[in-house]
Amino acid sequence: MTALTRTPVTAPAPPSARQGLRAVLALARVEARRLLLHPLVLVALAGYLALLLWPGGEPEDAYPVLQDIDRETQLGQLLLGLAVMIAANLGVLRSHRRGTDGSFAVLVVRPWRRTCAHVLSVLPTVLVGALLVAGQFTAEALKPGAVGHGSVFELVTGPLLVLLLGVLGVLLGRVVRSSFAAPLAAVAVIAVSFVFVAGSGSPAWVRGMTPLLFDEGARPLPSALQGRPAGRHALYLLALAVLAAAGAVRASGGRTRAVRVTALTALGAVVAAVVLQGTAPSDAVREAREVATRDPAEVQDCERRGPTTYCAFPEFTPWIDEWARVTDRVRSLAGGSGAEQALTVRQKVAALDGPSGTGEPSPAAPGEVTASTAWGGERELEFAASVARGLVVGHERHAGAYCDARGVLTVWLAIHATRDGEALFAETGNAYDSPGVIHAPVTAIALRDRELTVVQRLLALPRERVGRAVRAHWAELSAAGTTTDRAAAVLGVTAPAETAADRAWRCA
């Protein structure tokens, strides 16, 4: 008889450091290609590009403020990062799903090295995200109406989000052997970011722990007044990604001293970044916000054009040409003293609460009108109304609706001084459910139904015909005591009878 002998299987000899690195890089290249071509990642990239390249857009988009645009690049990167997290997690769990985990026992590349390869495979997708951010920001910066300055730290936040979420997908794959963990984590990230701590009422250090640092206010601020901890938040995301990578390697058996040191260093950086994000802006930023809000004339550049002086924060001076175009149009429609009346257009902000503030600037001094830090579309109509009110009323103090000739004249001037003014006026009324109201940069200009009807009847007449009457009767129409009935008669229309609803208004 022949005796059967059993030969023991010996484990493969461990590779040298150089061989191990080459194997990790080779595997990372394969996994990176799979990750980039994963259907979920391709769908996310296609959706991202479709939003960036979709034709049209609002009129305001032609006048981007770059210190806001850099933050707008982050939302699309978050969506891309969530797709990468799920795809990277599925890549780590591929052998588990197919039942081939046991086959890796005979390979020279140990589990922790394969984990390193999966972490490295995220980097090409991060590079693609960075290229998208660069393209998006560059396209906005090259628009003729662009103003302001972007932040490098705000721009790198988006690609760091992709890196962090991709590495988290790898970590989840090493800790939880279920393909449902990553989608649930994606839902949790969305819920935390957009539901629980997205509001500016949350403490700063809590908001800083979310992937996106939400900080949206009513109007853009000059870049020097932002005071956002963009650099500290970028450090937080990078340190968290390194910590997650070290955790994934350690969970795969990579319990070397280098891994422990990396994890502890990254943990310290995460804690430090969280603490630093919760600190108040520097004294210099707070002082600059105070000056810009209380006494903007100290930090503004002024330019005189005829009877109008335009004062703006240095970054916004390219918009003076746009303001002058609208102002000159209002003056050309006015008559009497309105055509040559001295006026100062001053840009104002409410910056005391930083970018998350929703307050409005204080009314300008007599002889001044307010310009905001946004332009285009409805903002143009609002500015035209502000200039018209400055010429007709002379101040921005809010005292109720204009129940006389001044309201009719102001709104008629604003509409005809604005490109597509009639459409914008109707759109504003529909959007805010308040027809007859123009939300000027400081205080709204409101008309009762009676005065609104007179304006609508005037808009149905030829502009030149009404314009001749406006110039001929400017002094009377701009006087505080002139009634709506008299204004309608002078301008060639009839005013409806006053209703109980009209009498309920508080009039200026």
C-alpha positions as CSV (number, residue, x, y, z in Angstrom):
1,M,0.0,0.0,0.0
2,T,1.0,3.5,-0.7
3,A,1.0,5.9,2.3
4,L,-0.5,9.3,1.7
5,T,1.5,12.1,3.3
6,R,0.2,15.6,3.9
7,T,2.5,18.5,3.0
8,P,1.9,21.6,5.2
9,V,1.1,24.9,3.5
10,T,3.6,27.5,4.4
11,A,2.7,31.2,4.4
12,P,4.4,33.3,1.8
13,A,7.4,35.2,2.8
14,P,6.6,38.8,3.6
15,P,7.7,41.2,0.9
16,S,10.4,43.8,1.4
17,A,9.3,47.4,2.0
18,R,10.0,48.3,-1.6
19,Q,8.1,45.4,-3.0
20,G,5.2,46.1,-0.6
21,L,5.1,49.7,-1.8
22,R,5.1,48.7,-5.4
23,A,2.3,46.2,-4.8
24,V,0.2,48.8,-2.9
25,L,0.6,51.4,-5.7
26,A,-0.3,48.8,-8.3
27,L,-3.5,47.8,-6.5
28,A,-4.3,51.5,-5.8
29,R,-4.2,52.2,-9.6
30,V,-6.6,49.4,-10.3
31,E,-9.0,50.4,-7.5
32,A,-8.7,54.1,-8.5
33,R,-9.9,53.3,-12.0
34,R,-12.7,51.2,-10.7
35,L,-13.7,54.0,-8.4
36,L,-13.7,56.7,-11.1
37,L,-15.8,54.4,-13.4
38,H,-18.3,53.3,-10.7
39,P,-21.8,54.1,-11.9
40,L,-22.7,56.1,-8.7
41,V,-19.6,58.3,-9.1
42,L,-20.3,58.8,-12.8
43,V,-23.9,59.8,-12.1
44,A,-22.7,62.3,-9.4
45,L,-20.1,63.7,-11.8
46,A,-22.7,64.0,-14.6
47,G,-25.1,65.7,-12.3
48,Y,-22.4,68.1,-11.0
49,L,-21.3,69.0,-14.6
50,A,-24.9,69.4,-15.7
51,L,-25.6,72.0,-13.0
52,L,-22.4,73.9,-13.8
53,L,-23.0,73.9,-17.6
54,W,-26.7,74.4,-17.6
55,P,-27.5,77.4,-19.8
56,G,-29.4,80.4,-18.5
57,G,-29.3,81.4,-14.9
58,E,-30.5,84.4,-13.0
59,P,-29.5,88.0,-13.9
60,E,-27.6,88.2,-10.6
61,D,-25.3,85.4,-11.8
62,A,-23.6,87.8,-14.2
63,Y,-22.3,89.8,-11.2
64,P,-20.7,87.2,-8.9
65,V,-19.1,88.1,-5.6
66,L,-16.1,85.8,-5.4
67,Q,-15.9,85.6,-1.6
68,D,-19.3,83.9,-1.8
69,I,-18.6,81.9,-5.0
70,D,-15.7,80.0,-3.3
71,R,-18.2,78.7,-0.8
72,E,-20.7,77.8,-3.4
73,T,-18.2,75.3,-4.9
74,Q,-18.5,73.1,-1.8
75,L,-22.1,71.8,-2.0
76,G,-21.4,69.9,-5.3
77,Q,-18.3,68.5,-3.8
78,L,-20.2,67.2,-0.8
79,L,-22.6,65.3,-3.1
80,L,-19.7,63.9,-5.1
81,G,-18.0,62.9,-1.8
82,L,-21.1,61.0,-0.7
83,A,-21.1,59.0,-3.9
84,V,-17.4,58.3,-3.5
85,M,-17.9,57.1,0.1
86,I,-20.5,54.6,-1.0
87,A,-18.4,53.4,-4.0
88,A,-15.2,53.1,-2.0
89,N,-17.1,51.2,0.7
90,L,-18.4,48.8,-2.0
91,G,-14.8,48.4,-3.3
92,V,-13.5,47.4,0.1
93,L,-16.3,44.9,0.6
94,R,-16.1,43.4,-2.9
95,S,-14.2,40.3,-1.7
96,H,-16.5,39.8,1.2
97,R,-19.6,40.0,-1.0
98,R,-18.1,37.5,-3.5
99,G,-16.8,35.1,-0.8
100,T,-13.2,35.4,-1.8
101,D,-11.7,36.7,1.4
102,G,-10.0,33.4,2.1
103,S,-8.1,33.6,-1.2
104,F,-6.2,36.7,0.0
105,A,-4.5,34.6,2.7
106,V,-2.0,33.3,0.2
107,L,-1.1,36.7,-1.2
108,V,2.0,38.6,-0.1
109,V,0.1,41.8,0.2
110,R,-1.3,41.8,3.7
111,P,-4.8,43.2,4.6
112,W,-3.5,46.4,6.0
113,R,-1.5,47.1,2.8
114,R,-4.7,46.5,0.7
115,T,-6.4,49.0,3.0
116,C,-3.7,51.5,2.2
117,A,-4.3,50.9,-1.5
118,H,-8.0,51.6,-1.1
119,V,-7.2,54.8,0.7
120,L,-4.8,55.9,-2.0
121,S,-7.4,55.0,-4.7
122,V,-9.5,57.9,-3.5
123,L,-6.9,60.5,-4.5
124,P,-7.6,60.6,-8.3
125,T,-11.2,61.3,-7.6
126,V,-10.2,64.1,-5.2
127,L,-8.1,65.5,-8.1
128,V,-11.1,65.4,-10.4
129,G,-13.1,67.3,-7.8
130,A,-10.3,69.9,-7.4
131,L,-10.3,70.4,-11.2
132,L,-14.0,71.0,-11.2
133,V,-13.7,73.5,-8.4
134,A,-10.9,75.3,-10.2
135,G,-13.0,75.4,-13.4
136,Q,-16.1,76.6,-11.7
137,F,-14.4,79.4,-9.8
138,T,-12.3,80.5,-12.8
139,A,-15.4,80.7,-15.0
140,E,-17.1,83.0,-12.4
141,A,-14.0,85.1,-11.9
142,L,-13.7,85.8,-15.6
143,K,-17.2,87.2,-15.9
144,P,-17.0,91.0,-16.6
145,G,-19.2,91.8,-13.5
146,A,-17.2,89.7,-11.0
147,V,-15.9,91.4,-7.9
148,G,-14.1,90.4,-4.7
149,H,-11.5,87.8,-3.8
150,G,-11.8,84.1,-3.2
151,S,-10.2,82.2,-0.4
152,V,-7.8,79.3,-1.1
153,F,-8.9,77.6,2.0
154,E,-12.6,77.8,1.0
155,L,-11.7,76.4,-2.4
156,V,-9.8,73.4,-1.0
157,T,-12.6,72.6,1.4
158,G,-14.6,70.9,-1.4
159,P,-11.8,68.4,-2.5
160,L,-11.0,67.7,1.2
161,L,-14.7,66.8,1.6
162,V,-14.3,64.2,-1.2
163,L,-11.1,62.9,0.5
164,L,-12.7,62.6,3.9
165,L,-15.9,60.9,2.8
166,G,-14.0,58.5,0.5
167,V,-11.7,57.5,3.4
168,L,-14.7,57.1,5.7
169,G,-16.1,54.7,3.2
170,V,-12.9,52.6,3.4
171,L,-13.0,52.8,7.2
172,L,-16.6,51.6,7.3
173,G,-15.8,48.7,5.1
174,R,-13.1,47.5,7.5
175,V,-15.2,48.0,10.6
176,V,-18.7,47.0,9.5
177,R,-19.0,44.1,7.0
178,S,-22.2,45.4,5.5
179,S,-22.9,47.3,2.3
180,F,-25.7,49.2,4.0
181,A,-23.4,51.0,6.4
182,A,-22.2,53.6,3.8
183,P,-25.6,54.6,2.5
184,L,-26.8,55.0,6.1
185,A,-23.7,57.1,6.9
186,A,-24.5,59.2,3.8
187,V,-28.0,59.8,5.1
188,A,-26.6,60.7,8.5
189,V,-24.1,63.2,7.0
190,I,-27.0,64.9,5.1
191,A,-29.2,65.0,8.1
192,V,-26.5,66.5,10.4
193,S,-25.4,69.0,7.8
194,F,-28.7,70.3,6.5
195,V,-31.2,69.7,9.3
196,F,-29.7,69.7,12.8
197,V,-26.8,72.2,12.8
198,A,-27.1,74.0,9.5
199,G,-28.6,77.1,11.1
200,S,-26.5,79.9,12.2
201,G,-28.0,79.7,15.7
202,S,-25.9,76.6,16.5
203,P,-22.7,77.2,18.5
204,A,-19.7,77.9,16.2
205,W,-17.8,74.8,17.4
206,V,-20.8,72.6,16.7
207,R,-21.2,74.0,13.2
208,G,-17.5,73.6,12.6
209,M,-17.8,69.8,13.2
210,T,-20.0,69.4,10.2
211,P,-18.6,68.7,6.7
212,L,-19.8,72.0,5.4
213,L,-19.4,75.2,7.4
214,F,-22.7,76.9,6.7
215,D,-22.6,80.7,7.1
216,E,-25.2,82.4,4.8
217,G,-26.5,85.9,5.5
218,A,-28.7,88.4,3.7
219,R,-26.0,90.0,1.5
220,P,-22.4,89.4,0.6
221,L,-19.7,91.1,2.7
222,P,-16.3,92.5,1.7
223,S,-13.7,89.7,2.0
224,A,-11.9,91.5,4.8
225,L,-15.1,91.3,6.9
226,Q,-15.7,87.5,6.4
227,G,-13.9,86.3,9.5
228,R,-14.7,82.7,8.6
229,P,-12.4,80.0,10.0
230,A,-11.9,78.5,6.5
231,G,-8.2,77.6,7.2
232,R,-9.1,75.9,10.5
233,H,-12.0,74.0,8.9
234,A,-9.7,72.8,6.1
235,L,-7.3,71.6,8.7
236,Y,-10.1,69.8,10.5
237,L,-11.2,68.0,7.4
238,L,-7.7,67.0,6.5
239,A,-6.9,65.8,10.0
240,L,-10.1,63.9,10.2
241,A,-9.4,62.2,6.9
242,V,-5.9,61.2,8.1
243,L,-7.4,59.9,11.4
244,A,-10.0,57.8,9.5
245,A,-7.2,56.4,7.2
246,A,-5.1,55.4,10.2
247,G,-8.1,53.8,11.9
248,A,-8.9,51.8,8.7
249,V,-5.3,50.6,8.5
250,R,-5.2,49.7,12.2
251,A,-8.5,47.8,11.9
252,S,-6.9,45.8,9.1
253,G,-4.0,44.7,11.3
254,G,-1.6,47.5,10.6
255,R,-0.6,48.0,14.3
256,T,2.8,49.6,13.7
257,R,4.3,52.4,15.6
258,A,4.0,54.7,12.6
259,V,0.2,54.1,12.4
260,R,-0.2,54.9,16.1
261,V,1.8,58.1,15.9
262,T,-0.1,59.2,12.8
263,A,-3.5,58.5,14.5
264,L,-2.6,60.4,17.7
265,T,-1.2,63.3,15.7
266,A,-4.3,63.5,13.6
267,L,-6.5,63.2,16.6
268,G,-4.7,66.1,18.3
269,A,-5.1,68.2,15.1
270,V,-8.8,67.4,15.0
271,V,-9.4,68.5,18.6
272,A,-7.3,71.7,18.0
273,A,-9.2,72.6,14.9
274,V,-12.6,72.1,16.6
275,V,-11.5,74.4,19.5
276,L,-10.1,77.0,17.1
277,Q,-13.2,77.0,15.0
278,G,-15.2,77.9,18.1
279,T,-13.2,81.0,18.9
280,A,-14.5,84.5,18.0
281,P,-13.0,86.4,15.0
282,S,-9.9,88.4,15.7
283,D,-10.1,91.9,17.2
284,A,-9.0,93.3,13.8
285,V,-11.9,91.7,12.0
286,R,-14.4,92.8,14.7
287,E,-13.1,96.4,14.5
288,A,-13.3,96.3,10.7
289,R,-16.9,95.1,10.8
290,E,-17.8,97.8,13.3
291,V,-16.3,100.6,11.1
292,A,-17.8,99.2,7.9
293,T,-21.2,99.1,9.5
294,R,-21.2,102.3,11.6
295,D,-19.0,104.6,9.4
296,P,-18.4,103.1,6.0
297,A,-17.1,106.4,4.6
298,E,-13.8,105.8,6.4
299,V,-13.0,102.7,4.3
300,Q,-14.6,103.4,1.0
301,D,-13.4,104.8,-2.3
302,C,-15.5,107.6,-3.8
303,E,-15.9,108.8,-7.4
304,R,-17.8,111.9,-8.4
305,R,-19.7,111.8,-11.7
306,G,-21.7,115.0,-12.3
307,P,-24.0,115.8,-9.5
308,T,-23.7,112.2,-8.1
309,T,-20.9,110.9,-5.9
310,Y,-20.5,107.1,-5.7
311,C,-18.8,105.5,-2.7
312,A,-18.1,101.8,-2.5
313,F,-15.9,99.4,-0.7
314,P,-12.7,98.9,-2.7
315,E,-13.6,95.5,-4.0
316,F,-17.0,96.7,-5.4
317,T,-15.8,99.8,-7.2
318,P,-16.2,98.1,-10.6
319,W,-19.9,98.2,-10.1
320,I,-19.9,102.0,-10.0
321,D,-20.4,102.0,-13.8
322,E,-23.6,100.0,-13.4
323,W,-24.9,102.3,-10.6
324,A,-24.2,105.3,-12.7
325,R,-26.1,103.9,-15.6
326,V,-29.2,103.4,-13.5
327,T,-28.8,106.7,-11.7
328,D,-28.4,108.7,-15.0
329,R,-31.5,106.9,-16.3
330,V,-33.5,108.0,-13.2
331,R,-32.3,111.6,-13.6
332,S,-33.2,111.6,-17.3
333,L,-36.8,110.7,-16.4
334,A,-37.0,113.3,-13.6
335,G,-37.5,117.0,-14.1
336,G,-36.9,120.3,-12.3
337,S,-34.4,120.0,-9.4
338,G,-34.4,116.2,-9.6
339,A,-32.2,116.2,-12.7
340,E,-29.4,118.1,-11.1
341,Q,-29.9,117.5,-7.4
342,A,-26.7,116.5,-5.6
343,L,-26.8,112.9,-4.4
344,T,-24.4,110.5,-2.8
345,V,-24.7,106.8,-3.5
346,R,-23.1,104.9,-0.6
347,Q,-22.7,101.2,-0.3
348,K,-23.7,99.9,3.1
349,V,-23.5,96.6,4.9
350,A,-24.7,95.1,8.2
351,A,-21.6,93.3,9.2
352,L,-21.6,93.1,13.0
353,D,-22.7,89.5,13.0
354,G,-20.4,88.4,10.1
355,P,-21.5,86.5,7.0
356,S,-24.4,84.8,8.9
357,G,-26.0,88.1,9.8
358,T,-29.5,88.8,8.4
359,G,-29.9,92.4,9.5
360,E,-30.3,95.3,7.2
361,P,-28.1,98.4,7.1
362,S,-29.3,101.5,8.8
363,P,-31.0,104.2,6.7
364,A,-28.6,106.6,4.9
365,A,-28.3,110.2,5.9
366,P,-30.4,112.8,4.1
367,G,-28.9,113.4,0.6
368,E,-27.6,109.9,0.4
369,V,-29.0,106.7,-1.0
370,T,-28.0,103.1,-0.3
371,A,-26.4,100.6,-2.6
372,S,-26.1,97.0,-1.5
373,T,-23.3,94.4,-2.1
374,A,-25.4,92.4,-4.6
375,W,-26.3,93.4,-8.2
376,G,-28.3,92.3,-11.2
377,G,-32.0,91.5,-11.8
378,E,-34.2,92.5,-8.9
379,R,-31.2,94.2,-7.2
380,E,-31.1,96.7,-10.1
381,L,-34.8,97.5,-9.6
382,E,-34.2,97.9,-5.9
383,F,-31.3,100.3,-6.5
384,A,-33.3,102.3,-9.0
385,A,-36.1,102.6,-6.4
386,S,-33.5,103.8,-3.8
387,V,-32.2,106.5,-6.2
388,A,-35.7,107.6,-7.2
389,R,-36.8,107.9,-3.5
390,G,-33.6,109.9,-2.8
391,L,-34.6,112.4,-5.5
392,V,-38.4,112.5,-4.7
393,V,-38.5,112.0,-0.9
394,G,-35.0,112.9,0.1
395,H,-34.5,110.3,2.9
396,E,-34.8,106.6,3.6
397,R,-36.6,106.8,6.9
398,H,-39.4,104.3,7.0
399,A,-42.7,105.7,8.0
400,G,-45.2,103.5,6.2
401,A,-46.7,103.3,2.7
402,Y,-46.5,106.2,0.3
403,C,-50.2,107.1,0.0
404,D,-49.7,110.1,-2.2
405,A,-48.1,111.3,-5.5
406,R,-44.6,110.6,-4.2
407,G,-45.1,106.8,-4.1
408,V,-46.6,106.8,-7.7
409,L,-43.7,108.9,-9.0
410,T,-41.0,106.9,-7.2
411,V,-42.2,103.5,-8.5
412,W,-42.8,104.8,-12.0
413,L,-39.2,106.2,-12.2
414,A,-37.7,103.0,-10.8
415,I,-39.5,100.7,-13.2
416,H,-38.6,102.8,-16.3
417,A,-35.0,103.2,-15.2
418,T,-34.4,99.4,-15.0
419,R,-33.9,96.9,-17.8
420,D,-37.1,94.8,-17.9
421,G,-38.5,96.9,-15.1
422,E,-42.1,96.0,-15.6
423,A,-41.4,92.3,-15.6
424,L,-39.1,92.6,-12.5
425,F,-41.8,94.6,-10.7
426,A,-44.4,92.0,-11.3
427,E,-42.0,89.2,-10.4
428,T,-41.1,90.8,-7.2
429,G,-44.7,91.2,-6.2
430,N,-45.4,87.5,-7.0
431,A,-42.3,86.2,-5.2
432,Y,-43.0,88.0,-2.0
433,D,-46.8,87.9,-2.3
434,S,-46.7,91.7,-1.9
435,P,-47.6,93.5,-5.1
436,G,-46.8,97.2,-5.0
437,V,-43.7,96.6,-2.8
438,I,-40.1,97.1,-3.9
439,H,-37.6,95.8,-1.4
440,A,-35.0,98.6,-1.6
441,P,-31.6,98.0,-0.1
442,V,-32.6,99.5,3.3
443,T,-36.3,100.1,3.7
444,A,-39.0,98.8,1.4
445,I,-41.0,101.2,-0.8
446,A,-44.7,100.2,-0.4
447,L,-47.8,101.3,-2.3
448,R,-51.4,100.7,-1.4
449,D,-53.7,99.1,-3.9
450,R,-54.9,102.5,-5.0
451,E,-51.5,103.9,-5.8
452,L,-50.5,100.6,-7.4
453,T,-53.5,100.8,-9.8
454,V,-52.4,104.3,-10.8
455,V,-48.9,103.1,-11.5
456,Q,-50.3,100.2,-13.6
457,R,-52.4,102.6,-15.6
458,L,-49.4,104.8,-16.2
459,L,-47.4,101.8,-17.5
460,A,-50.1,101.2,-20.1
461,L,-49.4,104.7,-21.5
462,P,-46.5,105.6,-23.8
463,R,-43.5,106.3,-21.6
464,E,-42.5,109.6,-23.4
465,R,-46.0,111.0,-22.9
466,V,-45.9,110.3,-19.1
467,G,-42.3,111.5,-19.0
468,R,-43.2,114.9,-20.4
469,A,-45.9,115.3,-17.8
470,V,-43.4,114.2,-15.0
471,R,-40.8,116.8,-16.1
472,A,-43.4,119.5,-16.4
473,H,-45.0,119.0,-13.0
474,W,-41.9,117.7,-11.1
475,A,-42.2,120.1,-8.2
476,E,-45.8,119.4,-7.6
477,L,-45.5,115.6,-7.9
478,S,-42.6,115.4,-5.6
479,A,-44.2,117.6,-2.9
480,A,-45.4,115.8,0.2
481,G,-48.9,117.3,0.1
482,T,-49.8,116.3,-3.5
483,T,-52.6,113.7,-3.4
484,T,-52.8,110.6,-5.5
485,D,-55.9,112.0,-7.3
486,R,-54.0,115.1,-8.3
487,A,-51.0,113.0,-9.5
488,A,-53.3,110.8,-11.6
489,A,-55.0,113.8,-13.2
490,V,-51.7,115.5,-14.0
491,L,-50.3,112.4,-15.6
492,G,-53.3,111.6,-17.6
493,V,-55.1,108.7,-15.8
494,T,-57.8,108.4,-13.2
495,A,-57.3,107.1,-9.7
496,P,-59.7,104.5,-8.2
497,A,-61.8,105.4,-5.2
498,E,-60.2,104.8,-1.8
499,T,-61.3,101.6,-0.1
500,A,-61.4,100.5,3.5
501,A,-58.3,98.4,2.9
502,D,-56.5,101.5,1.6
503,R,-57.5,103.5,4.7
504,A,-56.1,100.7,7.0
505,W,-52.6,101.4,5.8
506,R,-50.2,103.6,7.9
507,C,-49.1,106.3,5.5
508,A,-45.8,108.1,5.4
